[in-house]
């Protein structure tokens, strides 16, 4: 793994921790990660980036760069099962736009 890939993965891990937190920014980050997980079911409004602190936004950008040509699905990179992402959606009351 290159140094750049390692930095992107660390950004993803930070975002995952935030998404599992309890603030308004946490829900936005959760929606962002769910959009990467399954953009059809969980679309993300990019204007929501405006609600994030600069450092969190930069982590989102790093993860977007990483996901441009992904080596693996986002949940696989985090080492979690897809059901954990489904639970994240349920925890934040984020409805799927398309049937599962």
VMD Tcl script that draws the C-alpha trace (Angstrom):
set ca {
  {0.00 0.00 0.00}
  {1.36 3.40 -0.96}
  {1.67 6.25 1.51}
  {-1.17 8.06 -0.29}
  {-3.45 5.01 -0.10}
  {-2.66 4.68 3.60}
  {-3.64 8.34 4.16}
  {-6.91 7.82 2.31}
  {-7.69 4.73 4.36}
  {-6.98 6.63 7.58}
  {-9.40 9.36 6.40}
  {-12.02 6.67 5.79}
  {-11.52 5.27 9.29}
  {-11.87 8.74 10.82}
  {-15.09 9.31 8.88}
  {-16.43 5.94 9.99}
  {-15.82 6.89 13.62}
  {-17.57 10.24 13.08}
  {-20.52 8.57 11.32}
  {-21.03 6.46 14.42}
  {-21.05 9.51 16.69}
  {-23.93 11.69 17.89}
  {-23.79 15.16 16.28}
  {-25.36 16.78 13.24}
  {-22.10 16.44 11.33}
  {-22.13 12.74 12.16}
  {-25.37 12.21 10.28}
  {-24.01 14.02 7.23}
  {-20.88 11.87 7.27}
  {-23.05 8.77 7.67}
  {-25.08 9.79 4.61}
  {-21.87 10.42 2.66}
  {-20.47 6.98 3.51}
  {-23.81 5.33 2.76}
  {-23.73 7.07 -0.62}
  {-20.38 5.45 -1.34}
  {-21.69 2.13 -0.07}
  {-24.75 2.24 -2.34}
  {-25.40 5.53 -4.12}
  {-28.60 4.33 -5.75}
  {-30.23 3.52 -2.45}
  {-28.61 6.29 -0.41}
  {-28.06 9.36 -2.64}
  {-25.97 12.14 -1.11}
  {-26.67 15.86 -1.63}
  {-23.25 17.39 -2.15}
  {-24.37 20.76 -0.79}
  {-24.39 19.02 2.61}
  {-20.58 19.24 2.52}
  {-21.07 22.91 3.40}
  {-22.24 21.86 6.87}
  {-18.99 20.06 7.71}
  {-15.91 21.39 9.45}
  {-12.99 21.89 7.05}
  {-11.00 18.89 8.33}
  {-13.95 16.52 8.00}
  {-14.62 17.86 4.50}
  {-10.98 17.23 3.56}
  {-11.32 13.65 4.79}
  {-14.41 13.26 2.58}
  {-12.44 14.51 -0.40}
  {-9.60 12.08 0.34}
  {-12.10 9.22 0.48}
  {-13.66 10.36 -2.80}
  {-10.22 10.25 -4.42}
  {-9.71 6.75 -3.03}
  {-13.14 5.64 -4.25}
  {-12.57 6.98 -7.77}
  {-10.97 3.67 -8.74}
  {-11.68 1.52 -5.71}
  {-9.65 -1.55 -4.86}
  {-12.63 -2.77 -2.82}
  {-16.04 -1.68 -1.61}
  {-16.02 0.88 1.20}
  {-17.37 -1.57 3.79}
  {-14.69 -4.09 2.82}
  {-11.96 -1.48 3.22}
  {-13.28 -0.78 6.71}
  {-13.41 -4.48 7.52}
  {-17.13 -4.46 8.30}
  {-20.00 -6.45 6.83}
  {-22.56 -4.75 4.65}
  {-25.14 -5.29 7.40}
  {-23.21 -2.83 9.56}
  {-23.81 -0.15 6.92}
  {-27.48 -1.11 6.85}
  {-27.59 -0.68 10.62}
  {-25.91 2.74 10.27}
  {-28.75 3.79 7.96}
  {-31.29 2.53 10.49}
  {-29.52 4.20 13.42}
  {-29.66 7.57 11.65}
  {-33.15 7.00 10.21}
  {-31.81 7.31 6.68}
  {-34.35 5.71 4.38}
  {-33.35 3.72 1.36}
  {-34.63 5.30 -1.87}
  {-34.90 1.91 -3.60}
  {-36.03 -1.41 -2.15}
  {-33.15 -3.45 -0.72}
}
mol new
graphics top color blue
foreach p $ca { graphics top sphere $p radius 0.5 }
foreach p [lrange $ca 0 end-1] q [lrange $ca 1 end] { graphics top cylinder $p $q radius 0.2 }
display resetview
